[in-house]
Amino acid sequence: MTQPVLDPATWASLRAIDDDGAFLDEVIDLFVVDARSRVERVRTALLAGDRQVAQAAAHSLRGSAGNIGATAVSSLAKDIEHALGAGHAVEPGAADALEVALDLAIQALTAERSRPRD
């Protein structure tokens, strides 16, 4: 079974606390900028062999993606974080998968921005 790009339960909770959509729009904008830089930090650190920086960036990305309901991004970041924490090798290409998942999440988040509020 394929997981949704955005977790419906998380989004139901986020919508419930946002009266006019401005809060969610700001959260989406902040996530997009922050997540892109964190993916790049993971990639750069993996290429440089800096496991500690890659693990920290993956951990941070996992949390922020989880908070906004970007399930695939959070899951992939968790996999990278845990593998590095366990001392396993993580290929720099893992950042490519993370970037693809982020692109899909950004598309879904953009759709949420333009979605009429209930």
N, C-alpha and C positions, 0 to 999 in steps of 0.2 A: 504494500500500500504506500502510495506517495503522500508525503506530508504536504499540507498547504504552504504556499509561500509566506502568507501571514496567518498567524493563529487567530481563528475567529473569536475565541474566548477573550484573548488579550484585547482585541479590537473592540469587543463589546464593552469591556471595562473602561477602555480609554474614551470611547464615545460617551459613556455614561457620565464622565466627569467634565466633559467639554460642552458648554452651552452653545457657543457660536462657531466653533471650528478653529478659532484663532490659536488656541493652545495646541491642538493637534498639528496644525500647519507648522507651528514653530518647532514642535518636537520632531516632526518629519525632517524639516530643513536642517536642524542641528544633527540629527542622526546621519543624514546623507553625507554631510561634510566630514563629520567625525569618522564615520565608518570607512569612507574611502581612504582617509589618511592612515587609519589603523591597518587596513589591508595592505597598503603600501609599506607600512612599517614591518608587518609580518614578512612580506616578500623580501625587503631589503635585509632584514636580520637573518632570514634563512639563507640568502645568498652569501652573506658575510660569515655565516657559521655562528652567529650570536644567538644561541639557543635561549638565553635568559630574556633578551629583549623580545624575541619572537614569541616566547611563552607569555610574557606580560602583555604584549599587544593583543594576542589571541584571547587572553583572559578578559581584557577590557572589552574587546569586540563582542565576545560571547555574552557578557552582561548587558551591554547596550542593545544588542540585537534581541536578546530575550525580553528586555523591557518593552520593546516596541512590537514584539511578536513576530520578528523575522526568523522563523523557525529553522530554515535550512542554514542560514548564515550562522546562527547561534550553535547549531549542531556541528557544523564543520569547524568553527573556531574552537569548540570544546574538544573535538577530536585532536586538533593540532596542539592545543594547550596540554591535554592529558598525555599525548605521545611524548612531547618534549619533557614534561614533568617526570615521565617514567624512564627517561634516558634513551628513548627510541629515536632513530633518524627520521626526519621529516624532510622530504624533498621540496625544493623551492616551488615546484609545480603545484604543491598543495595550495599555494596562494592563488593560482589560476582558478581552481575550483571555487575558492572562497570569493573571488572577484565575480565569477559567473553567477553564483548564488546572490551576491550583493546586487548585481545588475537586475536580476529578477525581482528582488525585494524592492528596489527603488522604483521599478515599473509599477508594482502593486501599490506602493506608498503614494506614488504620483496619482494613481487612480483614486486612492482614498482622499487625497487633497481635493479632487474635483467632484467627489461624491456629495450629493445633497445631504445635509444633516437632517435627522428626523426631528 
